Amino acid sequence: MTWRIFLVITHIIGTVLGAGGATFLEIFYLKALKDGVIDPYESSTLKTLIYVLRVGMAIVVLSGFGFFLQLRLTGRAELLYEPRLWAKMIIVVILVLGVVAWQAKRVPKNMAGWFGGAISLTSWYAALILGAWRGLEASLLEIMTVYVAVIIVVAIVFAGIRKLLKIKT
């Protein structure tokens, strides 16, 4: 197995853990809030999913750094200037900053629930889609504009789901 194949597989595993963890975290979080109380079992499940997200993020960051080194050492540094790559890096930084802010209790609980979930879920899927969409011909501004628009749409959908389920925010 080559170094590149190892990095690709590792990066995919991290992305799968992140996107899957974010998806199930939102599902179980909404389910837990439906009765207005997060019981010990629900809390344990949510903590496990947060752990899966953190592991996924760590794998993505480390394998991403490995890609940087590999591109630089093999003389393919020109690939580091692609808008798709920069968009993925910005999105990962947003994810990391969100986790740091949440962990430091710098995000109000009511905002963390509906908007934080929209950012997390959208970010993981955006990174997954950008990684898979090899022929994407778009500027960084176009990619990031769509990303922000999708975050807003997902936040509105989450608000609608919360209203439908009668969950107080």
N, C-alpha and C positions, 0 to 999 in steps of 0.2 A: 504494500500500500504506500502510495506516495504521500508526501507532506500535504500537498494540495487536497487530495482525496480525504485525508484525515480531517483537515480543516473544514471541508464542505460538509462531511457527515456530522462533525461536532456542531457546526453552526446550525444545521438543520435540526438536530436534536434540541438545541437550546431554543430555537424558534418555536418548535412544536410544543415544548414544555411551557414556554411563555404564552403563546396564543391559546393553547388548550387550557392552561391554568387560569388565564384571564377570563376565558369563556365560562368555565365552570365556577369560578369565583363569583362572577356576576349572577349566574343562575342561582347558586346556593345562597348568595347574599340576599337577593330579592325574596327567595323562598323563606329564609330565616326571618326577614322583616315582616312577612305577611301577617303574623300574629302579634307583632309589636315587641316581641321579646326574643333575644338570641339566647337559647338555652345552652348548657355546657356541651352537648353533642354538636350542635350547630357551630359553636365557637371553635371547637376542636377541628371540625371540618374546614372552616374558613382559615384557621391558622395553618393547616396542612397545605391548602391551596396557595396561600401566601408564600409558604416555604418553596413550593414547586415553582412559583413565579420567580422567586429570588434565585433559585438554582438555574432556571432558564436564562435569566438575565446575566448571571455570572458567566455562564457558558457562552452566550452570545458576545459579551464584551471581550472575553479572553480569546475566543476564536476569531473575532473581528480584528483584534490586535495582531493575531497570528497572520491573518490575511495581509495586513499592512506590511508586516515584516517580509512576508513571502513576495509580495509585489515589489517591494523596494530592493530586496536582495537578488531578485531575478531580472532586474532591469526593466520592469514593466510599470514603473511609477506613473506613467501617463494615465493609467486606469484610475488613479486616485483622484482625478479631476472630473469624473463623470457625475452629472447631476443626480442620478439615481443613488449613487453611493453616498453623496453628501446628504441627500434627503434621509437615507437610512441612518446615517450618523446623527443627524439632528434629532430624529425621532427617538433613537436610543438615549441620547442625552436628556430629552424631555422625560422619558420613562425613568431614568436614573434620578433626575432632579425631583420628580414626583414622589418617588420612593423615599428619598432623603427628607423632603419636606413633610411627608406623611409620618415618617418615623420620628422626626423631630417635633411632631405635633404642631406644625406651622400651618396646617390646612384645617379650616373649620370643618367639624364633622358633617354638617349639612351639605357643604360643598364637596367634601371628599366622596360622599355617597353617590350623588348623581353626576357631578361633573368629572370627578376623579375616575370613576368607572368608565365613563365615555372616553376619556383621554387614554386610559390604560388599554381598553379593548380595541379602540381604533388604532392606537399606536402599534400594538402587537400585530394586528392584521395588516396594517399598512407596511410594516417591515417585511412581513411574510410575502405580501403581494409584490413589493418592490424587488425582493430577492428573486422571486420566480419570474418576473416579467422582464426577460432579457432584451427584447426588442423595443422597449419603451423609448419613444422619442419625445421627451418633454423637458422643459427647463426646470431648474430648481424652484423657481417662483411658481410655475404651473403645478408642480407636484405638491408643494407646501400649501398652495391655495386650496386644492382639492382635499388635502389632509385636514385642514382647519374646517372646511365646509362639512366634511363627513363627521368630524367630532361634534359639531353643532347638531347635525341631524341625529346622531346616536344619542346625544344628551336629550333631545326632544322626544325621541322614541322611549328612552328610559323614563322620562317624566310621565309620558303617556301610560307606560306599563305600571308605574307606581300609582298613578291615579286610578287606573283600571283595577288594580289589586287593593286599592284603598290603603296604601302605605304612606304614613306620614313622614315627611322629610325634615 
